[in-house]
Amino acid sequence: MADYHLPGDPPVPLTLRRSARARRISLRISSLDGRVTLTLPQSLPERTALAFAEEKADWIRAHLQKHPQAVEAAYGSVLPIDGQDRVIERAEGRRIQLDAGRVAVPGPSPGRPLQRYLKELARNRLAEASDFYAARLGRGYSRLTLRDTRSRWGSCTADGGLMYSWRLILAPPAVLRYVAAHEVAHLQEMNHSQAFWDTVECIHGRWQDQRAWLRENGASLHRYRFGE
């Protein structure tokens, strides 16, 4: 992969990806974070792909206007944690402090330390919720992993492995718990049949509001950048 920018005000980041299967240039704009990716055949010159992007510049910019603007995790920025907006401030001490309305981070740049903190917080909350619902279900899981997934909020493997997006820590706690109950229910029902949804309701209770929240607001959780 290679990163370029589409000229203009502001410049638009472009990711060029070569594929042995590609027979022509294809353009994709992520519905989650607005990332623009050009996929091109192995033998096609990069300048041809960039010229193609420039021809589509008006369409790309019009499409990007429909997406939430990216927010960098910098001092003074606002970041939702547990679904509550917190201002990122500079910490006086050496530890990250989470209070009502703010999160204080030490160091010259808060992005990476804050991301590590959020991942650990997400792991703790998701492990606690997974343990709770697994106990209700009467089934154990084999492992719990976190990723920054863009197509799903969680998954469950046939051998009982649970995977979650760490960005769930940015959502309201009730939403995080629903996703945990959803994946734990797959330990018993590896499908989305009525029996599966009955299992979710049995161990969690009503889930419709939380699922609706994710559908309406989930994409916005991917707008926050941490200097990756």
C-alpha positions as CSV (number, residue, x, y, z in Angstrom):
1,M,0.0,0.0,0.0
2,A,1.1,3.6,-0.6
3,D,-0.4,6.9,0.7
4,Y,-0.9,9.9,-1.4
5,H,-3.1,13.1,-1.3
6,L,-5.6,14.4,-3.7
7,P,-4.7,18.1,-4.3
8,G,-7.2,20.7,-3.1
9,D,-8.3,22.5,0.0
10,P,-8.1,20.5,2.1
11,P,-6.0,17.7,0.5
12,V,-7.8,14.3,0.6
13,P,-5.6,11.3,1.7
14,L,-5.6,8.5,-0.8
15,T,-4.5,4.9,-0.2
16,L,-3.2,3.0,-3.3
17,R,-3.4,-0.7,-3.1
18,R,-2.2,-3.2,-5.8
19,S,-4.1,-6.4,-6.4
20,A,-3.2,-9.4,-8.5
21,R,-6.9,-9.9,-9.1
22,A,-7.7,-6.4,-10.2
23,R,-8.3,-5.9,-13.9
24,R,-9.1,-2.2,-13.7
25,I,-8.9,0.7,-11.3
26,S,-11.6,0.6,-8.6
27,L,-12.4,3.4,-6.1
28,R,-13.8,2.8,-2.6
29,I,-14.8,5.2,0.1
30,S,-15.3,3.6,3.5
31,S,-18.7,4.1,4.9
32,L,-17.2,4.0,8.4
33,D,-14.3,6.5,8.3
34,G,-14.4,8.0,4.9
35,R,-11.0,6.4,3.9
36,V,-10.5,6.6,0.1
37,T,-8.8,3.6,-1.4
38,L,-7.8,3.1,-5.0
39,T,-7.2,-0.5,-6.0
40,L,-5.2,-1.0,-9.2
41,P,-3.7,-3.9,-11.3
42,Q,-0.1,-4.8,-10.6
43,S,1.2,-3.5,-13.9
44,L,-0.7,-0.2,-13.9
45,P,1.5,2.9,-13.2
46,E,0.6,4.9,-10.1
47,R,0.3,8.1,-12.0
48,T,-2.6,6.6,-14.0
49,A,-4.4,5.8,-10.8
50,L,-3.8,9.3,-9.4
51,A,-5.0,10.9,-12.6
52,F,-8.2,8.7,-12.3
53,A,-8.7,10.0,-8.8
54,E,-8.3,13.6,-9.9
55,E,-11.0,13.1,-12.5
56,K,-13.3,11.9,-9.8
57,A,-12.3,14.6,-7.3
58,D,-15.6,16.4,-7.3
59,W,-17.5,13.1,-6.7
60,I,-15.0,12.1,-3.9
61,R,-15.4,15.4,-2.1
62,A,-19.2,15.4,-2.4
63,H,-19.3,11.9,-1.0
64,L,-16.9,12.8,1.9
65,Q,-19.2,15.6,3.0
66,K,-21.7,13.0,4.1
67,H,-19.2,11.4,6.5
68,P,-18.4,12.7,10.0
69,Q,-15.2,14.7,10.1
70,A,-12.2,13.0,11.5
71,V,-11.1,14.1,15.0
72,E,-7.5,13.8,16.1
73,A,-6.9,12.9,19.8
74,A,-5.2,16.1,20.7
75,Y,-5.2,18.3,23.8
76,G,-8.5,20.3,23.6
77,S,-10.3,17.7,21.5
78,V,-13.5,16.1,22.7
79,L,-13.7,12.3,22.9
80,P,-16.6,10.1,24.0
81,I,-15.6,7.6,26.6
82,D,-18.5,5.4,28.0
83,G,-20.7,7.5,25.7
84,Q,-19.9,10.7,27.6
85,D,-18.0,13.5,26.0
86,R,-14.6,14.2,27.6
87,V,-12.2,17.0,26.9
88,I,-8.6,15.8,26.5
89,E,-6.4,17.7,28.9
90,R,-2.8,17.6,29.9
91,A,-2.3,15.7,33.1
92,E,-0.1,17.1,35.9
93,G,1.1,13.7,37.1
94,R,2.2,10.5,35.3
95,R,-1.1,8.7,35.1
96,I,-4.1,9.1,32.9
97,Q,-7.0,10.4,34.9
98,L,-10.6,9.9,33.8
99,D,-13.2,12.3,35.4
100,A,-16.6,13.6,34.6
101,G,-16.2,15.7,31.5
102,R,-12.5,15.2,31.0
103,V,-9.6,12.8,30.5
104,A,-6.2,14.0,31.5
105,V,-3.2,12.5,29.7
106,P,0.5,13.1,30.5
107,G,3.1,13.8,27.9
108,P,3.6,16.0,24.9
109,S,1.1,14.1,22.7
110,P,-1.9,12.3,24.1
111,G,-2.8,10.1,21.1
112,R,-0.9,6.8,21.6
113,P,-1.0,6.8,25.4
114,L,-4.7,7.5,25.3
115,Q,-5.3,4.7,22.8
116,R,-3.4,2.2,25.0
117,Y,-5.5,3.3,28.0
118,L,-8.8,3.0,26.1
119,K,-7.9,-0.5,24.9
120,E,-7.1,-1.7,28.4
121,L,-10.3,-0.1,29.7
122,A,-12.2,-1.8,26.9
123,R,-10.6,-5.2,27.7
124,N,-11.6,-4.9,31.3
125,R,-15.2,-3.9,30.6
126,L,-15.7,-6.5,27.9
127,A,-14.2,-9.3,30.0
128,E,-16.4,-8.4,32.9
129,A,-19.5,-8.3,30.6
130,S,-18.5,-11.5,28.8
131,D,-17.9,-13.3,32.1
132,F,-21.3,-12.2,33.4
133,Y,-23.3,-13.3,30.3
134,A,-21.3,-16.5,29.9
135,A,-22.2,-17.4,33.5
136,R,-25.8,-16.7,32.8
137,L,-25.7,-18.9,29.7
138,G,-23.8,-21.7,31.5
139,R,-21.0,-21.8,28.9
140,G,-17.4,-20.7,28.9
141,Y,-15.4,-19.0,26.2
142,S,-11.8,-19.8,25.3
143,R,-10.2,-16.4,24.9
144,L,-11.0,-12.7,24.4
145,T,-9.2,-10.5,21.9
146,L,-9.5,-6.9,20.8
147,R,-9.1,-5.4,17.3
148,D,-9.9,-2.2,15.5
149,T,-12.4,-3.9,13.2
150,R,-14.4,-1.8,10.6
151,S,-17.0,-4.3,9.5
152,R,-18.2,-5.8,12.8
153,W,-18.3,-5.0,16.5
154,G,-17.6,-8.5,17.6
155,S,-17.4,-12.1,16.6
156,C,-17.4,-15.6,18.1
157,T,-15.4,-18.5,16.7
158,A,-16.4,-22.2,16.7
159,D,-13.9,-22.9,19.4
160,G,-15.3,-20.3,21.7
161,G,-13.0,-17.3,21.0
162,L,-14.6,-13.9,21.5
163,M,-13.4,-10.9,19.5
164,Y,-14.5,-7.3,20.1
165,S,-13.7,-3.9,18.7
166,W,-12.0,-1.9,21.3
167,R,-13.9,1.2,20.1
168,L,-16.9,-0.1,22.0
169,I,-15.4,1.8,25.0
170,L,-16.5,5.0,23.2
171,A,-20.1,3.9,23.2
172,P,-22.6,4.0,26.1
173,P,-22.0,1.1,28.5
174,A,-25.4,-0.4,27.7
175,V,-24.3,-0.8,24.0
176,L,-21.0,-2.4,25.0
177,R,-22.8,-4.9,27.2
178,Y,-25.3,-5.7,24.5
179,V,-22.5,-6.6,22.1
180,A,-20.9,-8.8,24.7
181,A,-24.3,-10.6,25.2
182,H,-24.7,-10.9,21.5
183,E,-21.3,-12.6,21.0
184,V,-21.7,-14.8,24.1
185,A,-25.1,-16.0,22.8
186,H,-23.2,-17.3,19.8
187,L,-21.5,-19.8,22.1
188,Q,-24.8,-21.6,22.1
189,E,-26.3,-20.6,18.7
190,M,-23.8,-20.0,15.9
191,N,-26.4,-18.3,13.7
192,H,-28.9,-15.5,13.8
193,S,-32.0,-17.6,14.1
194,Q,-34.9,-16.9,16.3
195,A,-33.3,-19.2,18.9
196,F,-30.3,-17.0,18.9
197,W,-32.2,-13.8,19.5
198,D,-34.2,-15.6,22.2
199,T,-30.9,-16.5,23.8
200,V,-29.7,-12.9,23.7
201,E,-33.0,-11.7,25.3
202,C,-32.7,-14.4,28.0
203,I,-29.3,-13.4,29.2
204,H,-29.4,-9.7,28.4
205,G,-33.1,-8.6,28.3
206,R,-34.3,-6.2,25.6
207,W,-31.6,-5.4,23.1
208,Q,-33.4,-3.5,20.3
209,D,-32.5,0.0,21.5
210,Q,-28.8,-0.8,21.8
211,R,-28.7,-2.4,18.4
212,A,-30.5,0.7,16.9
213,W,-27.9,2.9,18.6
214,L,-25.1,1.1,16.9
215,R,-26.8,1.3,13.5
216,E,-27.3,5.0,13.8
217,N,-24.1,6.1,15.6
218,G,-21.6,3.2,15.3
219,A,-19.8,4.7,12.2
220,S,-19.1,7.9,14.2
221,L,-16.9,5.9,16.6
222,H,-14.4,5.4,13.8
223,R,-13.8,9.1,13.2
224,Y,-11.4,9.4,16.2
225,R,-7.8,9.1,15.3
226,F,-4.9,8.4,17.7
227,G,-1.9,9.1,15.5
228,E,-1.8,5.6,14.0
